Each structure stands twice: as structure tokens, then as C-alpha cells.
Amino acid sequence: MTNTTYQSGTDNHASADALHAVAEFPVAWFEATPAYLVLRPLGAFLSEWAAATPAGIVLTLLKR
């Protein structure tokens, strides 16, 4: 059973659960693709590599 509440004075009658499901669908779809399996480790490698460069080290020191 789903309970939907509406705020008075608004034209938006979509339930929060439905909007949450719509927002999660593209993420779940992308995580199920082979591209995600390749891009996730590649992104981790590139972020660690960038942090190890002199500019990355300086930026890390400036953030502290």
C-alpha cells in the first residue's frame, strides 16, 4: 500500500518515492553496463595519478 501526501498550494503531485525511483534508474542502468566496469577503475587510477602530480600535491596541501 502506498501513501501519497500532497502539499496544499502546489501543482506538483508526484510522490517522493516515484521521483526517487526515476532518479535512481539512470544510475542503476549505468552501473549495469560494461562501460561502468571499465570507467570505474580508470577513474580511480586517474584521480590517484592526478593527486600524485606536483600540482595535485600542492592542491592537497592547500586544502588542509
Backbone bond lengths (Angstrom), bond angles and torsions (degrees), N, CA, C in turn:
res aa  C-N    CA-C-N  psi(-1)  N-CA   C-N-CA  omega(-1)  CA-C   N-CA-C  phi
1 M - - - 1.440 - - 1.521 108.52 -
2 T 1.299 116.57 133.54 1.455 121.56 -178.93 1.525 109.38 -111.61
3 N 1.301 114.95 130.63 1.459 120.42 174.97 1.508 108.54 -104.18
4 T 1.307 117.04 125.79 1.452 122.08 178.48 1.507 108.59 -118.27
5 T 1.308 115.95 128.31 1.460 120.20 177.44 1.516 108.72 -110.79
6 Y 1.302 115.58 144.47 1.459 122.03 -179.90 1.512 108.95 -117.81
7 Q 1.300 114.15 136.53 1.452 118.91 175.29 1.520 108.13 -83.68
8 S 1.303 115.46 135.17 1.466 117.80 179.63 1.521 109.64 -72.70
9 G 1.320 115.43 142.27 1.446 120.58 177.14 1.513 113.96 88.33
10 T 1.324 118.85 6.90 1.452 120.58 178.51 1.515 109.43 -120.75
11 D 1.313 115.51 154.69 1.458 120.72 177.54 1.522 111.64 -97.44
12 N 1.317 117.89 -1.96 1.454 122.14 -178.95 1.521 108.62 -88.68
13 H 1.330 116.95 106.70 1.457 121.11 -177.64 1.520 112.40 -111.08
14 A 1.306 118.23 19.15 1.459 121.18 178.18 1.524 108.88 -82.45
15 S 1.307 116.75 137.12 1.461 119.67 179.97 1.526 109.68 -74.30
16 A 1.304 115.27 154.90 1.465 120.57 -179.37 1.521 110.62 -65.20
17 D 1.320 117.92 -35.31 1.467 120.66 179.32 1.523 111.22 -64.51
18 A 1.317 117.27 -40.40 1.467 120.40 179.98 1.522 110.45 -66.95
19 L 1.310 117.54 -41.36 1.457 120.53 179.14 1.525 110.51 -66.93
20 H 1.313 116.93 -36.13 1.461 120.70 178.59 1.524 110.02 -65.77
21 A 1.322 117.09 -41.56 1.468 120.70 179.33 1.522 110.82 -65.53
22 V 1.318 117.18 -38.74 1.462 120.92 179.01 1.524 109.88 -66.56
23 A 1.304 117.69 -38.63 1.455 120.88 179.94 1.528 111.59 -71.18
24 E 1.326 117.83 -32.54 1.463 120.62 -178.74 1.518 113.24 -78.89
25 F 1.326 118.46 -23.38 1.452 121.01 -175.11 1.531 113.16 -58.82
26 P 1.344 120.42 -49.92 1.473 118.54 -179.72 1.525 112.77 -61.33
27 V 1.318 117.14 -35.42 1.467 120.15 179.36 1.525 110.09 -67.59
28 A 1.327 116.97 -46.09 1.464 120.25 179.66 1.526 110.73 -64.30
29 W 1.318 116.03 -38.80 1.470 119.77 179.11 1.518 110.46 -64.22
30 F 1.343 117.42 -45.61 1.458 121.04 -179.09 1.526 111.05 -64.22
31 E 1.329 117.18 -39.73 1.461 120.14 -179.69 1.526 111.63 -67.28
32 A 1.322 118.02 -18.64 1.467 121.39 179.21 1.528 112.38 -90.84
33 T 1.306 118.08 -3.55 1.462 120.91 -178.55 1.522 110.89 -89.95
34 P 1.324 117.13 154.81 1.464 119.63 176.03 1.535 112.74 -62.78
35 A 1.323 117.41 -27.99 1.465 120.24 179.74 1.528 111.10 -60.30
36 Y 1.318 116.69 -36.72 1.466 120.32 179.19 1.522 110.70 -63.26
37 L 1.330 115.56 -39.28 1.463 119.29 -179.65 1.518 111.70 -64.63
38 V 1.336 117.10 -29.14 1.462 121.06 179.23 1.524 110.77 -87.80
39 L 1.319 117.33 -42.19 1.465 120.81 -174.04 1.523 113.44 -72.76
40 R 1.318 117.96 -31.12 1.458 119.47 -178.28 1.531 111.65 -63.46
41 P 1.346 119.14 -52.18 1.474 117.31 177.86 1.528 112.44 -67.35
42 L 1.314 117.16 -33.50 1.454 120.52 178.25 1.524 110.51 -64.31
43 G 1.319 117.12 -43.16 1.461 121.18 177.39 1.515 112.12 -63.32
44 A 1.327 116.99 -40.16 1.462 120.69 177.95 1.525 110.44 -64.61
45 F 1.335 116.12 -42.63 1.462 119.90 178.85 1.529 110.69 -62.39
46 L 1.331 116.48 -46.66 1.469 119.34 -177.76 1.518 112.04 -65.30
47 S 1.330 117.88 -37.51 1.462 119.01 179.55 1.529 110.81 -68.95
48 E 1.338 117.96 -38.68 1.465 120.06 176.23 1.523 111.33 -67.75
49 W 1.329 116.62 -38.37 1.457 120.66 178.29 1.528 110.69 -64.01
50 A 1.332 116.39 -44.56 1.467 120.12 179.95 1.524 110.85 -64.04
51 A 1.327 117.29 -36.68 1.462 120.39 178.88 1.522 111.74 -69.06
52 A 1.339 117.47 -24.44 1.465 120.84 -179.29 1.522 112.89 -87.12
53 T 1.324 118.36 -8.49 1.456 120.64 177.71 1.526 109.32 -75.55
54 P 1.325 117.86 160.40 1.473 119.18 178.51 1.530 112.89 -56.51
55 A 1.318 117.25 -39.68 1.471 119.33 178.83 1.523 110.66 -65.92
56 G 1.321 117.13 -38.70 1.456 120.84 177.99 1.518 112.72 -65.03
57 I 1.313 115.07 -39.04 1.463 120.02 178.06 1.526 110.43 -64.38
58 V 1.332 116.79 -44.03 1.468 120.72 178.38 1.520 110.67 -62.63
59 L 1.334 117.47 -43.69 1.462 120.36 179.46 1.534 111.35 -63.81
60 T 1.323 116.43 -38.11 1.460 120.26 177.75 1.528 110.35 -64.04
61 L 1.322 117.10 -41.86 1.463 120.90 178.78 1.530 111.69 -66.67
62 L 1.324 116.79 -35.12 1.464 119.99 179.82 1.517 112.44 -71.37
63 K 1.331 117.80 -27.80 1.457 121.52 179.89 1.514 112.59 -71.13
64 R 1.316 117.87 -23.73 1.470 121.67 -176.86 1.477 112.68 -79.51
